[in-house]
Amino acid sequence: MLDLAGIFVFAVSGALAAVRKRLDVVGMVVLAEITALGGGILRDLMIGAVPPAAFTSLGYVLVPLVASALVFFWHPQVARLLPAVLLFDAAGLGLFCATGTVKALDHGLSPLHAVLLGVVTAVGGGILRDMLSGQIPAVLYDRQLYALPAMLGAAVTAGASSAGLHGGAVTAGAAVLAFALRVLAMRYGWRTPRPRGVPD
C-alpha cells in the first residue's frame, strides 16, 4: 500500500510537470507513468526481479492513469498550488526510498546494497522525468538536495531492519523522515554546488 501511495504522488508530480511543459494528454500520461514507475523498474531490474512488478501488477499501471486523469481535469486549480507540486514530489521521495529499501532487504541484499536500491527507487523516476521534460536530472544538480533525504531515509530503514525492527510502522516512519528532510531542504534553501556553465 505504501508503494502504491508513492506511485500515486509521484504520478501526480509527473503529470503536473507535463502541465508546466504544456504537453498534451498523451504526453502527460507518459510522463506520469515514467515518473511513478521508472525508479521501481530500475530497482527490480537491479535485484533480479524480472519482469519488474510494474509489468505484472495492474495496479501499478492504473494508479498513474488515475493520477493523470485527476490532474488533466483539474489542473487549472492544481496549477495555482505550485508548492503542492514540490510536496507531492517530497512525499513520493519519502515513500519510495523506504519501500525500495524494504524490498531489497526482502530479497536478501545487504543493508548497504538495500540503501543504494532505496535511493535508486526514490530518484530514478524523477531523473527520467526531468530528462524527458528537458531539465537537468535533479539527482545531479538539484539545489535542494534531492538525493540526501532519500539516502538518510533508506539508511534508517536498513538500520532498523538490522536491529530487528520491521513492519509498516518502521517503513512509514522512515518515509516521514525523508519527507521532512526534503521539505526542510526546500524551506531553508540547502544548496548543492552547481557546475560551471549550468544556468540558474
C-alpha positions in Angstrom: 0.0 0.0 0.0 2.8 2.4 0.8 4.4 1.6 -2.6 1.1 2.4 -4.4 0.8 5.6 -2.4 4.3 6.6 -3.5 3.4 5.7 -7.1 0.3 8.0 -6.9 2.1 11.0 -5.6 5.0 10.6 -8.0 2.5 10.2 -10.9 0.8 13.5 -9.8 4.2 15.2 -9.8 4.9 13.9 -13.3 1.5 14.9 -14.6 2.0 18.4 -13.2 5.4 18.7 -14.8 3.7 17.8 -18.1 1.2 20.7 -17.5 4.0 23.1 -16.9 5.6 22.0 -20.2 2.2 22.3 -22.0 2.2 18.7 -23.1 -0.9 17.1 -24.5 -2.8 14.3 -22.6 -0.7 11.5 -24.1 2.5 13.3 -23.0 1.0 13.8 -19.6 0.2 10.1 -19.2 3.6 9.0 -20.4 5.5 11.4 -18.1 3.3 10.4 -15.1 3.9 6.7 -15.8 7.6 7.1 -16.2 7.9 9.3 -13.1 5.9 6.9 -11.0 7.4 3.6 -12.3 10.8 4.4 -13.5 12.6 4.1 -10.2 10.8 0.9 -9.3 11.6 -0.7 -12.6 15.3 0.2 -12.2 15.2 -1.3 -8.7 13.5 -4.5 -9.7 16.0 -5.0 -12.6 18.9 -4.5 -10.2 17.6 -7.0 -7.7 16.9 -9.5 -10.5 13.1 -9.4 -10.3 12.3 -9.9 -13.9 9.8 -8.9 -15.1 9.5 -5.9 -12.8 6.5 -5.6 -10.7 5.2 -2.7 -12.8 4.7 -5.1 -15.7 2.9 -7.8 -13.7 0.6 -5.7 -11.4 -2.3 -3.9 -12.9 -2.5 -1.5 -10.0 1.0 -0.2 -10.8 -0.3 0.9 -14.2 -3.8 2.0 -13.3 -2.8 4.3 -10.3 -0.7 6.6 -12.6 -3.6 6.7 -15.0 -5.9 7.8 -12.3 -3.4 10.5 -11.1 -3.1 11.7 -14.7 -6.9 12.0 -15.1 -7.2 14.0 -11.9 -4.5 16.4 -13.0 -5.9 16.6 -16.5 -9.4 17.5 -15.4 -8.5 19.8 -12.5 -5.1 21.1 -13.4 -6.1 24.8 -13.6 -7.0 24.6 -9.9 -4.0 22.4 -9.1 -1.6 24.6 -11.0 -2.3 27.5 -8.7 -0.9 25.5 -5.8 2.6 25.2 -7.2 4.1 24.5 -3.8 1.9 21.4 -3.7 3.9 20.0 -6.6 7.0 20.0 -4.5 5.2 18.5 -1.6 3.9 15.7 -3.8 7.5 15.1 -5.0 8.8 15.0 -1.5 6.1 12.6 -0.4 6.9 10.3 -3.3 10.6 10.5 -2.4 10.0 9.5 1.2 7.7 6.6 0.4 9.9 5.2 -2.4 13.2 5.3 -0.5 11.7 3.4 2.4 9.7 0.8 0.3 12.6 0.3 -2.1 15.0 -0.4 0.8 12.5 -2.9 2.3 12.0 -4.7 -1.0 15.8 -5.0 -1.4 16.1 -6.4 2.1 13.3 -8.9 1.4 15.4 -10.2 -1.5 18.3 -10.9 0.8 20.6 -8.0 -0.1 23.0 -6.5 2.4 21.9 -3.3 4.2 24.4 -1.2 2.1 23.0 -2.6 -1.2 19.5 -2.1 0.1 20.2 1.6 0.8 21.6 2.0 -2.7 18.4 0.5 -4.2 16.2 2.6 -1.9 17.9 5.7 -3.3 17.6 4.4 -6.9 13.9 3.7 -6.3 13.3 7.2 -5.0 15.3 9.3 -7.5 15.2 7.1 -10.7 11.7 8.2 -11.9 12.5 11.8 -11.1 15.7 11.7 -13.2 13.8 10.2 -16.2 11.0 12.7 -15.8 13.4 15.7 -15.8 15.4 14.4 -18.7 12.2 13.8 -20.8 10.9 17.3 -19.9 14.1 18.9 -21.0 15.5 19.6 -17.5 18.8 18.7 -15.9 18.5 15.5 -13.9 17.5 16.5 -10.3 19.8 14.0 -8.5 22.9 15.6 -10.1 22.2 19.3 -10.0 19.2 20.0 -7.9 19.9 22.8 -5.5 17.5 21.3 -2.9 19.5 18.1 -2.2 17.1 15.7 -3.7 19.2 12.6 -3.1 20.4 13.2 0.5 16.9 12.9 2.2 16.5 9.6 0.2 19.8 8.3 1.4 19.0 9.1 5.0 15.5 7.6 4.8 16.9 4.4 3.2 19.7 4.2 5.8 17.2 4.5 8.7 15.0 1.7 7.1 18.0 -0.6 6.7 19.3 0.2 10.2 16.0 -0.5 11.8 15.8 -3.8 9.9 19.3 -4.8 11.1 18.2 -4.0 14.6 15.3 -6.4 14.2 12.6 -3.8 13.7 10.2 -4.5 10.8 6.8 -3.7 9.7 4.7 -0.9 8.1 5.3 1.5 11.1 9.1 1.4 10.6 8.7 1.9 6.8 6.3 4.8 7.3 8.5 6.4 9.9 11.5 6.4 7.6 9.3 7.7 4.8 8.2 10.6 7.0 11.8 11.3 8.0 12.9 11.6 4.3 9.8 13.7 3.5 10.5 16.1 6.4 14.2 16.4 5.4 13.2 17.2 1.8 10.7 19.8 3.0 13.2 21.4 5.3 15.7 21.5 2.4 13.2 23.3 0.2 12.1 25.6 3.1 15.6 26.7 4.1 17.3 26.6 0.7 20.0 24.0 1.4 22.1 24.0 -1.7 24.4 21.8 -3.7 27.2 23.3 -5.8 26.1 23.9 -9.4 28.6 23.1 -12.1 30.0 25.9 -14.2 28.0 26.7 -17.3 24.8 25.5 -15.8 22.3 28.4 -15.7 20.1 29.1 -12.7 
